[in-house]
Amino acid sequence: MDDLSAAAYRSRVPGLAHACGHDVHTAAVLGAGLALLDIRRSTPLRAMVRLIFEPAEEAVPGGAVDVVNEGWLRDIRAIFGVHCDPKLDVGRLGLRTGVLTSAADQFEITLRGPGGHTARPRHTIDLVRWTARIADRLWEATQARTQEPVILVFGAVHAGAAANVIPATATLRGSFRTADRGTWAIGEQLVREALADVLASTDIGDAPDTQLDYTRGLPPVVNDEGTTALVRDVIVSQFGTEALADTPRSAGGDSFAWYTEMIPGTYVRLGTHDAGSDLPRLDLHSATFDVDERAIGIGATLLAACALAALA
């Protein structure tokens, strides 16, 4: 996506943006490392703290898979991380024990037909209508097959290039999300069966040839009870009880989940909204996403203090 913010550090590269705050996360981890280095110089510790800068976090199944496979979690007893939360004011830190995010997969549906003239849709397969039908009904058909809540939303739909031409191909790309691990395990099956149900309706003509490419993504982030209690104590000691905020379970997915699958860990929501500004509380992935940069120092302090508390 394009970066439409007015900040001096906004992305200058078309189609690439800082809209999830990964530059803030990186700066906070680096700041924590510099703080710990200063502490080690004055008070040597017989212990190790490892800084992890994860690549390709937005890709599926996430750069954390490479981090794990390359051995960066080896001999690590606990892990801590932060993620920007533009709904929280800077200075506040969101915390939740247990399941924090949802499992998330991605998929692409490709439709193919003979194409044709828009003057004679009855003589061909109207892929645009079928694309709209799938986009409108696939979530409902998927949810009907499970009692657990699922979220199925399309983020990209492409069909045609001319007003008077019925296209011969169309694509829909979307995500499947659930907080339930059992439902996540059968996510692809649910979507395939639901797609067959939608295509079985014939009121808009013959169904197109259809291909579903399903990419299994990542599990939920589960905050460990022990490390979360440690983080809670650190927040109170470093920033005061007023800094603590209960954070709701998110439908979003995060590759930090691959770490908490292996070792105890806690993921913290880092408040980034400037309460003194007139800026709206935009969500992550908004084109004008921006942060109050004071959050960087708060994130660095939190991570360094959590590392010291864990070592102690």
QUIGI-V307024 format. One record per residue. PHI is phi in degrees with one decimal (none if undefined). PSI is psi in radians with two decimals (* if undefined). Layout:
BEGIN
PHI:PSI + PHI:PSI
END
This chain:
BEGIN
none:2.72 + -79.4:2.55 + -90.9:1.91 + -104.0:0.23 + -73.3:2.88 + -98.8:0.07 + -66.4:2.60 + -64.0:-0.48 + -96.1:0.25 + -61.8:2.73 + -65.9:2.39 + -100.4:0.04 + -98.4:2.08 + -57.0:2.33 + 84.6:-0.04 + -126.1:2.31 + -139.8:2.86 + -93.0:0.53 + -76.1:0.11 + -123.3:-0.07 + 85.0:0.33 + -66.2:-0.45 + -66.8:-0.61 + -67.7:-0.75 + -60.2:-0.79 + -61.6:-0.78 + -64.5:-0.65 + -66.8:-0.73 + -65.6:-0.74 + -61.6:-0.75 + -62.3:-0.68 + -62.7:-0.71 + -63.5:-0.72 + -65.4:-0.69 + -65.4:-0.75 + -65.4:-0.60 + -63.8:-0.74 + -61.7:-0.73 + -65.2:-0.71 + -63.8:-0.59 + -65.5:-0.61 + -91.3:-0.54 + -136.4:1.52 + -57.3:2.36 + -119.4:2.37 + -87.7:1.23 + -161.3:2.98 + -127.8:2.40 + -120.8:2.24 + -108.4:2.27 + -94.7:2.24 + -114.1:2.08 + -107.9:1.78 + -83.6:2.27 + -84.0:2.74 + 53.2:0.78 + -64.3:-0.58 + -79.3:-0.22 + -75.6:2.79 + -110.5:2.21 + -90.3:0.27 + 102.4:2.60 + -66.0:-0.25 + -61.5:-0.49 + -61.5:-0.75 + -66.1:-0.70 + -58.3:-0.79 + -67.3:-0.81 + -64.7:-0.50 + -84.5:0.00 + 89.3:0.28 + -74.8:-0.19 + -97.2:-0.01 + -61.9:2.30 + 67.7:0.27 + -95.4:2.30 + -92.7:-0.46 + -157.3:2.70 + -137.9:2.51 + -133.2:2.54 + -150.4:2.87 + -129.2:2.66 + -139.8:2.37 + -56.9:2.46 + -132.3:1.75 + -71.6:-0.10 + -84.5:-0.31 + -99.3:2.46 + -68.0:2.61 + -59.4:2.41 + 101.0:-0.26 + -104.6:2.58 + -131.9:2.13 + -88.3:2.35 + -137.1:2.48 + -149.6:2.34 + -90.3:2.43 + 91.4:-2.61 + -66.0:2.14 + -105.6:-0.69 + -126.4:3.11 + -100.5:2.77 + -69.5:2.58 + -143.9:2.24 + -119.3:2.88 + -125.6:2.69 + -151.6:2.80 + -134.4:2.32 + -111.9:2.19 + -111.9:2.23 + -110.0:2.47 + -135.8:2.45 + -151.1:-3.13 + -74.6:-0.29 + 76.4:3.11 + 164.0:-2.96 + -95.0:2.45 + -67.7:-0.26 + -73.7:-0.35 + -133.6:1.06 + -63.9:-0.44 + -70.0:-0.24 + -94.5:0.09 + -146.8:-2.90 + -108.5:2.07 + -80.5:1.60 + -65.8:-0.52 + -66.5:-0.73 + -66.0:-0.69 + -67.3:-0.65 + -61.8:-0.78 + -64.4:-0.67 + -62.6:-0.79 + -66.1:-0.79 + -60.7:-0.58 + -82.3:-0.60 + -114.4:-0.17 + -65.9:-0.70 + -60.4:-0.82 + -60.7:-0.73 + -67.8:-0.59 + -70.9:-0.80 + -62.2:-0.55 + -65.3:-0.28 + -97.1:0.01 + -146.7:2.60 + -86.2:-0.24 + -84.8:2.48 + -63.3:2.35 + -129.9:2.67 + -120.9:2.16 + -130.4:1.96 + -135.6:2.44 + -93.1:2.35 + -107.7:-0.22 + -148.2:2.25 + -135.8:2.21 + -134.2:2.23 + -157.3:2.06 + 82.7:2.90 + -143.3:-0.09 + -137.0:2.59 + -69.2:-0.44 + -110.1:0.32 + -124.8:2.15 + -78.7:2.10 + -69.9:2.79 + -95.7:-0.23 + -139.9:2.66 + -151.4:2.63 + -135.2:2.54 + -129.9:2.30 + -121.8:2.29 + -149.3:-3.07 + -130.1:2.60 + -117.2:2.23 + -134.4:2.47 + -158.1:2.58 + -87.7:-0.15 + -95.6:2.13 + -64.5:-0.65 + -64.1:-0.70 + -68.2:-0.65 + -60.6:-0.66 + -62.3:-0.51 + -111.5:0.36 + -57.1:-0.82 + -62.2:-0.74 + -60.1:-0.77 + -60.0:-0.79 + -68.1:-0.72 + -62.4:-0.78 + -67.6:-0.67 + -66.1:-0.69 + -63.0:-0.70 + -62.0:-0.68 + -61.8:-0.79 + -64.1:-0.73 + -71.6:-0.29 + -72.3:-0.34 + -72.4:2.38 + -117.8:0.21 + -70.6:-0.22 + -115.7:0.39 + 104.2:-3.06 + -63.1:2.52 + -75.7:2.58 + -78.5:2.87 + -65.9:2.34 + -132.3:2.40 + -127.0:2.24 + -111.1:2.08 + -107.7:1.98 + -111.8:2.21 + -111.9:2.00 + -68.2:2.29 + -99.6:-1.82 + -144.5:2.73 + -79.1:3.10 + -69.8:2.64 + -77.6:2.23 + -120.3:1.93 + -75.7:2.16 + -66.2:2.46 + -62.5:-0.76 + -68.1:-0.84 + -68.6:-0.54 + -69.6:-0.65 + -63.7:-0.67 + -62.3:-0.80 + -62.5:-0.71 + -59.4:-0.78 + -63.6:-0.68 + -64.7:-0.76 + -60.5:-0.80 + -63.0:-0.73 + -72.3:-0.59 + -89.3:-0.61 + -127.0:-0.17 + 93.4:2.76 + -62.8:-0.48 + -67.5:-0.28 + -78.3:-0.35 + -73.2:2.36 + -136.3:2.32 + -73.1:2.27 + -109.9:2.36 + -74.0:2.81 + -67.4:2.37 + -102.0:2.57 + -80.9:-0.17 + -72.1:2.74 + -106.5:2.75 + -151.8:2.39 + -72.2:-0.12 + -57.1:-0.35 + -58.2:-0.59 + -66.1:-0.48 + -74.6:-0.80 + -72.4:-0.20 + -69.6:-0.47 + -104.6:-0.69 + -139.9:2.78 + -61.0:2.40 + -162.2:2.88 + -140.2:2.34 + -109.4:2.23 + -113.0:2.43 + -83.9:2.16 + -101.7:1.97 + -63.0:2.31 + -128.5:0.00 + -84.0:2.35 + -82.9:1.84 + -63.8:-0.39 + -87.7:0.00 + -98.3:2.95 + -94.5:0.13 + -69.9:2.42 + -70.3:2.79 + -83.7:1.31 + -70.2:2.69 + -81.0:2.91 + -58.0:2.64 + 69.9:0.24 + -77.4:2.53 + -64.2:-0.47 + -104.8:0.36 + -53.2:2.35 + -151.8:2.96 + -133.7:2.74 + -82.4:2.02 + -67.2:-0.18 + -61.6:-0.37 + -62.8:-0.48 + -62.4:-0.84 + -64.0:-0.64 + -65.6:-0.77 + -62.9:-0.73 + -64.4:-0.78 + -61.8:-0.78 + -60.5:-0.85 + -64.7:-0.74 + -64.0:-0.74 + -67.0:-0.64 + -65.4:-0.70 + -62.6:-0.77 + -65.4:-0.69 + -66.2:-0.67 + -66.6:-0.68 + -65.8:-0.64 + -69.3:*
END
